[in-house]
Amino acid sequence: MRWLLFLALIHLAPAASAVAQDTAQLQIGGGTIDIAFTSSPAEPLRTMILNWITTAARSVSTYYEKFPVRHVNITVEIHDGRGINSGRASGWEHAHIEIAVGRSTSAAEFSDD
């Protein structure tokens, strides 16, 4: 019986590690922004993405005089290539935003977006 449990744990270990995500949380304008990366970007790219989201959230908060929702989940899909694309927002009560960002995206591209 222990042997079967051991085999089951070995089999499930890779699945458990696949579930782990790189995450971050921002508090801006009275709102909470939970960010999940589908794969961990290199630290310079991660910093650029978080700065870009922070700048956008502060701009929205300034416009509305507060962040427009209490909580939003943002999923950032990291893919090969460059650029920021495939942005999609949904919900109000359970707001969610999905964004695709290329691994080779430059600081200038984030500034221009």
MDTraj code that builds the backbone (N, CA, C; nanometers):
import mdtraj as md
import numpy as np

residues = "MET ARG TRP LEU LEU PHE LEU ALA LEU ILE HIS LEU ALA PRO ALA ALA SER ALA VAL ALA GLN ASP THR ALA GLN LEU GLN ILE GLY GLY GLY THR ILE ASP ILE ALA PHE THR SER SER PRO ALA GLU PRO LEU ARG THR MET ILE LEU ASN TRP ILE THR THR ALA ALA ARG SER VAL SER THR TYR TYR GLU LYS PHE PRO VAL ARG HIS VAL ASN ILE THR VAL GLU ILE HIS ASP GLY ARG GLY ILE ASN SER GLY ARG ALA SER GLY TRP GLU HIS ALA HIS ILE GLU ILE ALA VAL GLY ARG SER THR SER ALA ALA GLU PHE SER ASP ASP".split()
xyz = np.array([
    [0.0819, -0.1195, 0.0000],
    [0.0000, 0.0000, 0.0000],
    [0.0859, 0.1254, 0.0000],
    [0.1909, 0.1285, 0.0816],
    [0.2806, 0.2444, 0.0850],
    [0.3456, 0.2658, -0.0512],
    [0.3760, 0.1552, -0.1167],
    [0.4392, 0.1637, -0.2482],
    [0.3477, 0.2341, -0.3477],
    [0.2194, 0.2028, -0.3450],
    [0.1237, 0.2683, -0.4338],
    [0.1121, 0.4174, -0.4018],
    [0.1109, 0.4518, -0.2736],
    [0.1052, 0.5918, -0.2333],
    [0.2295, 0.6650, -0.2814],
    [0.3459, 0.6022, -0.2662],
    [0.4713, 0.6608, -0.3118],
    [0.4674, 0.6866, -0.4623],
    [0.4200, 0.5888, -0.5394],
    [0.4107, 0.6057, -0.6849],
    [0.3120, 0.7169, -0.7211],
    [0.2026, 0.7244, -0.6485],
    [0.1043, 0.8294, -0.6752],
    [0.1640, 0.9670, -0.6483],
    [0.2393, 0.9812, -0.5397],
    [0.3017, 1.1100, -0.5078],
    [0.4052, 1.1495, -0.6124],
    [0.4828, 1.0540, -0.6588],
    [0.5811, 1.0826, -0.7636],
    [0.5103, 1.1282, -0.8904],
    [0.3999, 1.0635, -0.9230],
    [0.3245, 1.0981, -1.0435],
    [0.2621, 1.2370, -1.0329],
    [0.2134, 1.2742, -0.9144],
    [0.1456, 1.4022, -0.8955],
    [0.2412, 1.5187, -0.8732],
    [0.3643, 1.4940, -0.8349],
    [0.4583, 1.6028, -0.8053],
    [0.4775, 1.6978, -0.9225],
    [0.4999, 1.6493, -1.0468],
    [0.5130, 1.7440, -1.1577],
    [0.3853, 1.8241, -1.1809],
    [0.2693, 1.7639, -1.1618],
    [0.1433, 1.8354, -1.1808],
    [0.1291, 1.9470, -1.0782],
    [0.1695, 1.9217, -0.9558],
    [0.1595, 2.0246, -0.8519],
    [0.2518, 2.1408, -0.8826],
    [0.3712, 2.1142, -0.9312],
    [0.4629, 2.2235, -0.9621],
    [0.4172, 2.3002, -1.0854],
    [0.3442, 2.2357, -1.1757],
    [0.2945, 2.3045, -1.2946],
    [0.1872, 2.4057, -1.2587],
    [0.1177, 2.3842, -1.1460],
    [0.0110, 2.4734, -1.1043],
    [0.0672, 2.6030, -1.0456],
    [0.1867, 2.5965, -0.9866],
    [0.2468, 2.7147, -0.9245],
    [0.2651, 2.8249, -1.0289],
    [0.2291, 2.9463, -0.9890],
    [0.2391, 3.0587, -1.0810],
    [0.3190, 3.1705, -1.0179],
    [0.3766, 3.2520, -1.1034],
    [0.4405, 3.3747, -1.0616],
    [0.3293, 3.4772, -1.0468],
    [0.3156, 3.5366, -0.9297],
    [0.2077, 3.6309, -0.9050],
    [0.2601, 3.7594, -0.8421],
    [0.1776, 3.8617, -0.8462],
    [0.2061, 3.9893, -0.7810],
    [0.0732, 4.0518, -0.7432],
    [0.0787, 4.1451, -0.6487],
    [-0.0426, 4.2163, -0.6100],
    [-0.0104, 4.3645, -0.5944],
    [-0.0986, 4.4485, -0.6476],
    [-0.0852, 4.5935, -0.6360],
    [-0.2076, 4.6488, -0.5661],
    [-0.1882, 4.7513, -0.4861],
    [-0.2976, 4.8245, -0.4221],
    [-0.2901, 4.9661, -0.4779],
    [-0.3875, 5.0032, -0.5592],
    [-0.3849, 5.1349, -0.6243],
    [-0.5252, 5.1947, -0.6235],
    [-0.5357, 5.3185, -0.5811],
    [-0.6619, 5.3917, -0.5874],
    [-0.7769, 5.3274, -0.5147],
    [-0.7484, 5.2517, -0.4092],
    [-0.8539, 5.1835, -0.3360],
    [-0.8910, 5.0486, -0.3941],
    [-0.8228, 5.0049, -0.4985],
    [-0.8504, 4.8751, -0.5600],
    [-0.7343, 4.7794, -0.5428],
    [-0.7645, 4.6514, -0.5512],
    [-0.6625, 4.5465, -0.5444],
    [-0.6492, 4.4847, -0.6821],
    [-0.5260, 4.4752, -0.7292],
    [-0.4974, 4.4174, -0.8601],
    [-0.4110, 4.2936, -0.8379],
    [-0.4678, 4.1761, -0.8654],
    [-0.3929, 4.0511, -0.8567],
    [-0.3452, 4.0133, -0.9955],
    [-0.2155, 3.9934, -1.0078],
    [-0.1541, 3.9645, -1.1375],
    [-0.0956, 3.8241, -1.1334],
    [-0.1278, 3.7440, -1.2353],
    [-0.0732, 3.6092, -1.2478],
    [-0.0083, 3.5960, -1.3846],
    [0.1158, 3.5527, -1.3864],
    [0.1879, 3.5273, -1.5114],
    [0.1722, 3.3799, -1.5459],
    [0.1399, 3.3497, -1.6724],
    [0.1229, 3.2096, -1.7117],
    [0.2560, 3.1353, -1.7100],
    [0.3649, 3.2073, -1.7284],
    [0.4998, 3.1534, -1.7097],
    [0.5850, 3.2684, -1.6588],
    [0.6824, 3.2379, -1.5780],
    [0.7637, 3.3425, -1.5171],
    [0.8518, 3.4106, -1.6211],
    [0.8335, 3.5415, -1.6378],
    [0.9200, 3.6144, -1.7303],
    [1.0547, 3.6429, -1.6649],
    [1.1539, 3.6760, -1.7457],
    [1.2820, 3.7203, -1.6927],
    [1.2567, 3.8449, -1.6075],
    [1.3382, 3.8670, -1.5064],
    [1.3143, 3.9758, -1.4120],
    [1.3019, 4.1130, -1.4787],
    [1.3857, 4.1480, -1.5777],
    [1.3672, 4.2794, -1.6408],
    [1.2299, 4.2944, -1.7071],
    [1.1821, 4.1892, -1.7736],
    [1.0501, 4.1937, -1.8376],
    [0.9406, 4.2003, -1.7320],
    [0.9543, 4.1226, -1.6257],
    [0.8554, 4.1234, -1.5172],
    [0.8429, 4.2648, -1.4591],
    [0.9556, 4.3298, -1.4364],
    [0.9554, 4.4660, -1.3828],
    [0.8872, 4.5622, -1.4789],
    [0.9166, 4.5507, -1.6088],
    [0.8524, 4.6382, -1.7075],
    [0.7014, 4.6169, -1.7109],
    [0.6572, 4.4909, -1.7033],
    [0.5134, 4.4612, -1.7048],
    [0.4457, 4.5205, -1.5817],
    [0.5044, 4.4995, -1.4647],
    [0.4438, 4.5518, -1.3416],
    [0.4423, 4.7047, -1.3408],
    [0.5473, 4.7674, -1.3916],
    [0.5491, 4.9141, -1.4006],
    [0.4424, 4.9637, -1.4978],
    [0.4252, 4.8927, -1.6089],
    [0.3253, 4.9286, -1.7101],
    [0.1840, 4.9188, -1.6522],
    [0.1572, 4.8098, -1.5798],
    [0.0257, 4.7923, -1.5168],
    [0.0040, 4.8994, -1.4103],
    [0.1066, 4.9282, -1.3313],
    [0.0965, 5.0313, -1.2275],
    [0.0652, 5.1674, -1.2874],
    [0.1346, 5.2034, -1.3936],
    [0.1110, 5.3318, -1.4602],
    [-0.0315, 5.3406, -1.5126],
    [-0.0779, 5.2335, -1.5770],
    [-0.2145, 5.2320, -1.6306],
    [-0.3170, 5.2420, -1.5177],
    [-0.2954, 5.1683, -1.4090],
    [-0.3901, 5.1695, -1.2970],
    [-0.3942, 5.3073, -1.2309],
    [-0.2799, 5.3718, -1.2191],
    [-0.2780, 5.5069, -1.1609],
    [-0.3499, 5.6062, -1.2517],
    [-0.3324, 5.5915, -1.3821],
    [-0.4013, 5.6796, -1.4767],
    [-0.5525, 5.6638, -1.4668],
    [-0.5989, 5.5410, -1.4624],
    [-0.7422, 5.5131, -1.4497],
    [-0.7944, 5.5671, -1.3171],
    [-0.7174, 5.5483, -1.2101],
    [-0.7577, 5.5978, -1.0782],
    [-0.7663, 5.7500, -1.0754],
    [-0.6761, 5.8159, -1.1437],
    [-0.6798, 5.9621, -1.1508],
    [-0.8036, 6.0076, -1.2272],
    [-0.8316, 5.9429, -1.3387],
    [-0.9465, 5.9797, -1.4206],
    [-1.0778, 5.9636, -1.3431],
    [-1.0940, 5.8475, -1.2762],
    [-1.2186, 5.8179, -1.2048],
    [-1.2161, 5.8652, -1.0591],
    [-1.1064, 5.9213, -1.0155],
    [-1.0831, 5.9655, -0.8778],
    [-1.0727, 5.8493, -0.7801],
    [-1.0706, 5.7291, -0.8294],
    [-1.0446, 5.6060, -0.7543],
    [-1.0381, 5.4935, -0.8566],
    [-0.9878, 5.3786, -0.8160],
    [-0.9869, 5.2650, -0.9076],
    [-1.1319, 5.2211, -0.9279],
    [-1.1749, 5.1965, -1.0513],
    [-1.3182, 5.1758, -1.0791],
    [-1.3797, 5.0472, -1.0245],
    [-1.2988, 4.9497, -0.9883],
    [-1.3517, 4.8278, -0.9267],
    [-1.2703, 4.7991, -0.8005],
    [-1.3325, 4.7276, -0.7097],
    [-1.2642, 4.6947, -0.5842],
    [-1.1511, 4.5941, -0.6064],
    [-1.1710, 4.5021, -0.7022],
    [-1.0731, 4.3956, -0.7255],
    [-1.0738, 4.3555, -0.8723],
    [-0.9561, 4.3333, -0.9267],
    [-0.9440, 4.2823, -1.0632],
    [-0.8311, 4.1796, -1.0678],
    [-0.8544, 4.0731, -1.1432],
    [-0.7503, 3.9734, -1.1704],
    [-0.6959, 4.0005, -1.3095],
    [-0.5651, 4.0043, -1.3215],
    [-0.5006, 4.0209, -1.4512],
    [-0.4141, 3.8988, -1.4772],
    [-0.4368, 3.8353, -1.5912],
    [-0.3536, 3.7230, -1.6337],
    [-0.2646, 3.7721, -1.7471],
    [-0.1338, 3.7544, -1.7304],
    [-0.0379, 3.7958, -1.8318],
    [0.0217, 3.6702, -1.8938],
    [-0.0111, 3.6496, -2.0212],
    [0.0438, 3.5348, -2.0944],
    [0.1741, 3.5795, -2.1600],
    [0.2812, 3.5098, -2.1285],
    [0.4116, 3.5399, -2.1866],
    [0.4307, 3.4473, -2.3070],
    [0.4647, 3.5075, -2.4214],
    [0.4838, 3.4264, -2.5426],
    [0.6129, 3.4681, -2.6119],
    [0.6550, 3.3900, -2.7093],
    [0.7727, 3.4253, -2.7883],
    [0.7406, 3.5473, -2.8725],
    [0.8415, 3.6245, -2.9027],
    [0.8218, 3.7418, -2.9871],
    [0.8213, 3.8685, -2.9051],
    [0.7593, 3.9717, -2.9627],
    [0.7585, 4.1016, -2.8972],
    [0.6210, 4.1647, -2.9077],
    [0.6010, 4.2659, -2.8267],
    [0.4776, 4.3414, -2.8334],
    [0.3780, 4.3049, -2.7250],
    [0.2815, 4.3945, -2.7095],
    [0.1725, 4.3768, -2.6150],
    [0.0467, 4.3630, -2.6986],
    [-0.0205, 4.2486, -2.6875],
    [-0.1374, 4.2269, -2.7723],
    [-0.2379, 4.1346, -2.7065],
    [-0.3472, 4.1171, -2.7724],
    [-0.4544, 4.0271, -2.7285],
    [-0.5117, 4.0654, -2.5936],
    [-0.5193, 4.1946, -2.5646],
    [-0.5811, 4.2384, -2.4399],
    [-0.7312, 4.2179, -2.4444],
    [-0.7857, 4.1687, -2.3342],
    [-0.9300, 4.1453, -2.3268],
    [-0.9758, 4.1642, -2.1829],
    [-1.0797, 4.2421, -2.1640],
    [-1.1345, 4.2660, -2.0305],
    [-1.2767, 4.2134, -2.0246],
    [-1.3157, 4.1636, -1.9076],
    [-1.4523, 4.1154, -1.8908],
    [-1.4949, 4.1333, -1.7453],
    [-1.6258, 4.1333, -1.7268],
    [-1.6823, 4.1386, -1.5934],
    [-1.6817, 4.2759, -1.5319],
    [-1.7562, 4.2885, -1.4268],
    [-1.7569, 4.4099, -1.3459],
    [-1.7449, 4.3674, -1.2002],
    [-1.8399, 4.2881, -1.1551],
    [-1.8338, 4.2363, -1.0185],
    [-1.7100, 4.1483, -0.9998],
    [-1.6774, 4.0704, -1.1010],
    [-1.5598, 3.9835, -1.0984],
    [-1.4733, 4.0197, -1.2188],
    [-1.4131, 4.1361, -1.2125],
    [-1.3369, 4.1884, -1.3261],
    [-1.2132, 4.1037, -1.3538],
    [-1.1868, 4.0823, -1.4820],
    [-1.0709, 4.0039, -1.5247],
    [-1.0166, 4.0617, -1.6541],
    [-0.8852, 4.0706, -1.6604],
    [-0.8181, 4.1195, -1.7807],
    [-0.7141, 4.0165, -1.8212],
    [-0.7083, 3.9872, -1.9514],
    [-0.6064, 3.8976, -2.0055],
    [-0.5214, 3.9771, -2.1032],
    [-0.3902, 3.9627, -2.0913],
    [-0.2969, 4.0357, -2.1772],
    [-0.1886, 3.9389, -2.2229],
    [-0.1478, 3.9491, -2.3480],
    [-0.0360, 3.8700, -2.3993],
    [0.0825, 3.9639, -2.4214],
    [0.1987, 3.9218, -2.3727],
    [0.3203, 4.0029, -2.3842],
    [0.4327, 3.9146, -2.4364],
    [0.5038, 3.9645, -2.5357],
    [0.6171, 3.8917, -2.5918],
    [0.7407, 3.9030, -2.5044],
    [0.8178, 3.7966, -2.4986],
    [0.9411, 3.7944, -2.4187],
    [1.0419, 3.9007, -2.4619],
    [1.0372, 3.9415, -2.5865],
    [1.1341, 4.0378, -2.6393],
    [1.0808, 4.1805, -2.6423],
    [0.9721, 4.2082, -2.5726],
    [0.9132, 4.3417, -2.5717],
    [1.0080, 4.4393, -2.5021],
    [1.0277, 4.5537, -2.5641],
    [1.1204, 4.6542, -2.5118],
    [1.0489, 4.7551, -2.4224],
    [1.1272, 4.8296, -2.3462],
    [1.0722, 4.9365, -2.2629],
    [1.0023, 5.0405, -2.3478],
    [1.0563, 5.0690, -2.4665],
    [0.9941, 5.1656, -2.5563],
    [0.8552, 5.1197, -2.5992],
    [0.8382, 4.9898, -2.6214],
    [0.7064, 4.9373, -2.6617],
    [0.6050, 4.9520, -2.5476],
    [0.6496, 4.9328, -2.4239],
    [0.5587, 4.9533, -2.3107],
    [0.5231, 5.1014, -2.3002],
    [0.6191, 5.1890, -2.3212],
    [0.5932, 5.3341, -2.3150],
    [0.4968, 5.3794, -2.4234],
    [0.5066, 5.3188, -2.5410],
    [0.4211, 5.3576, -2.6541],
    [0.2802, 5.3002, -2.6443],
    [0.2609, 5.1977, -2.5625],
    [0.1303, 5.1321, -2.5573],
    [0.0306, 5.2169, -2.4813],
])
top = md.Topology()
chain = top.add_chain()
for i, resn in enumerate(residues, 1):
    res = top.add_residue(resn, chain, resSeq=i)
    for name in ("N", "CA", "C"):
        top.add_atom(name, md.element.get_by_symbol(name[0]), res)
traj = md.Trajectory(xyz[None], top)
